[in-house]
């Protein structure tokens, strides 16, 4: 029988491991003006939290993985984590018990893709409200810091197209996006 689960580890164990990830080196790279994004420490902290919440959502709502989305800067945080290949591989093994793959979308975005993404954005919003509650903090749950004049230049409220799954033969996919315009597209899979 084909498993559509991202991990076979107990949910509480995985969520705890996600929340204890040491991502200081990822944030340091993203805060670098030359090699990274030039984020402030406060903004990097908020995106780290949003990244951990995204990973938590993938684990807690595996049956809805196709509708779970992430913000563009959260996707950039993930890319930067992946680029630290040894650390990322060790983190995936410790947290999920397997490697979480992330592959960029290739090709044009069609109007059908954009319509589907709009539907998935609404489904994601509902899941985040279920998990983190309603209110102004809800957007920060998936996108990091709420836009203020101090961080408006760093915050790009677009989203990434991303998928998460176990890679057996037929993986369960999770698409990610909130806004159709100016979005990064990518996919992710966990290999058994």
C-alpha positions in Angstrom: 0.0 0.0 0.0 1.3 3.5 -0.9 1.9 5.9 1.9 1.0 9.5 1.5 2.6 10.6 4.7 5.6 13.0 4.8 7.1 11.1 7.7 6.3 8.0 9.8 7.7 9.5 13.0 5.1 10.6 15.6 3.7 14.0 14.9 4.6 15.5 18.3 8.2 14.3 17.9 8.6 15.9 14.5 6.9 19.2 15.5 9.2 19.4 18.5 12.3 18.7 16.3 11.1 21.4 13.9 10.8 24.0 16.7 14.3 23.2 18.0 16.1 23.5 14.6 19.2 25.7 14.9 18.9 28.0 11.9 21.3 30.7 13.0 23.6 30.0 10.0 20.7 30.3 7.6 19.6 33.7 9.1 23.2 34.9 9.1 23.4 34.3 5.3 20.1 36.0 4.7 21.1 39.0 6.7 24.3 39.4 4.7 24.0 42.5 2.5 26.3 41.1 -0.2 25.7 37.3 -0.2 22.2 37.2 1.2 19.1 39.4 1.2 20.2 42.1 3.6 17.4 41.3 6.1 17.3 42.8 9.5 17.8 40.4 12.5 14.2 41.0 13.5 12.9 40.2 10.0 15.1 37.1 9.7 13.7 35.9 13.1 10.1 36.3 11.8 10.8 34.4 8.6 12.5 31.7 10.6 9.4 31.3 12.7 7.2 31.3 9.5 9.5 28.6 8.0 9.1 26.4 11.1 5.4 27.0 11.0 5.3 26.0 7.3 7.2 22.7 8.1 4.8 22.2 11.0 1.8 22.6 8.8 3.2 20.0 6.3 3.4 17.5 9.2 0.2 18.3 11.0 -2.0 18.6 7.9 -0.5 15.9 5.7 -4.0 15.1 4.3 -4.2 18.7 3.0 -0.6 18.9 1.8 -1.7 19.9 -1.7 -3.2 23.2 -0.4 -0.5 24.3 2.1 1.4 27.3 0.8 4.3 29.4 1.8 5.4 33.1 1.4 8.1 33.9 -1.1 10.6 35.0 1.7 9.9 31.7 3.5 10.7 29.9 0.3 14.0 32.0 0.1 14.7 30.9 3.7 14.2 27.2 2.7 16.5 27.7 -0.4 19.2 29.1 1.9 18.8 26.2 4.3 19.1 23.7 1.4 22.3 25.4 0.2 23.9 24.4 3.4 23.8 20.9 2.1 25.3 18.9 5.0 23.3 20.8 7.6 20.1 20.5 5.6 20.6 16.8 5.1 21.3 16.2 8.8 18.4 18.4 9.8 16.0 16.5 7.5 17.1 13.2 8.8 16.8 14.2 12.4 13.4 15.9 12.0 11.6 13.8 9.4 13.7 10.7 9.3 14.3 11.3 5.6 15.3 14.0 3.1 12.8 16.7 2.2 13.4 17.5 -1.5 12.7 20.9 -3.0 12.6 21.3 -6.8 11.8 24.6 -8.7 8.9 24.8 -11.1 10.0 25.0 -14.7 7.9 26.6 -17.4 5.3 29.3 -17.8 2.5 29.9 -15.4 -0.8 29.4 -17.1 -4.1 31.1 -16.2 -5.2 27.7 -14.9 -2.2 27.6 -12.6 -3.0 31.0 -11.3 -6.7 30.1 -10.7 -5.7 26.9 -8.9 -3.2 28.9 -6.8 -6.0 31.4 -5.8 -8.1 28.5 -4.5 -5.1 27.0 -2.7 -4.4 30.4 -1.0 -7.9 30.4 0.5 -7.4 26.8 1.7 -4.1 27.7 3.2 -5.6 30.7 5.0 -8.2 28.5 6.6 -5.7 25.9 7.8 -3.5 28.6 9.3 -6.4 30.1 11.0 -7.3 26.7 12.4 -3.8 26.2 13.7 -2.7 29.7 14.7 -6.0 31.6 15.1 -7.4 34.7 13.4 -6.3 38.3 13.5 -3.3 40.4 12.4 -0.8 37.7 13.6 -2.3 35.1 11.2 -0.5 36.6 8.2 2.7 36.7 10.1 2.3 33.0 10.8 2.9 32.2 7.1 4.8 35.3 5.9 6.9 36.5 8.8 6.7 40.0 10.1 3.7 42.1 9.3 4.5 44.9 6.9 5.6 48.1 8.6 7.5 51.1 7.3 10.6 49.7 9.0 10.6 46.4 7.1 8.5 47.1 4.0 11.6 47.0 1.8 12.5 43.5 3.0 9.0 42.0 3.0 7.9 40.7 -0.3 4.3 39.5 0.3 4.3 37.2 -2.8 4.3 33.5 -2.4 6.1 30.4 -3.6 4.7 27.5 -5.5 6.0 24.5 -3.5 5.1 20.9 -3.0 6.0 18.5 -0.3 5.7 14.7 -0.4 7.2 11.3 0.3 9.0 10.2 -2.8 8.0 6.6 -3.4 6.5 6.1 -6.8 3.5 8.3 -6.5 4.2 11.1 -4.0 1.6 13.2 -2.2 2.1 16.8 -3.4 1.6 20.1 -1.6 1.4 23.2 -3.7 2.4 26.6 -2.2 1.3 30.0 -3.2 -0.8 32.9 -1.8 -0.6 35.6 -4.5 -0.4 34.6 -8.1 1.7 37.5 -9.3 5.4 37.8 -8.6 5.6 34.3 -7.2 8.4 31.8 -7.0 7.4 28.3 -8.0 9.1 25.2 -6.6 8.3 21.7 -5.4 9.4 19.5 -2.5 9.3 15.8 -1.8 10.4 13.6 1.1 12.1 10.5 -0.2 11.4 7.3 1.8 
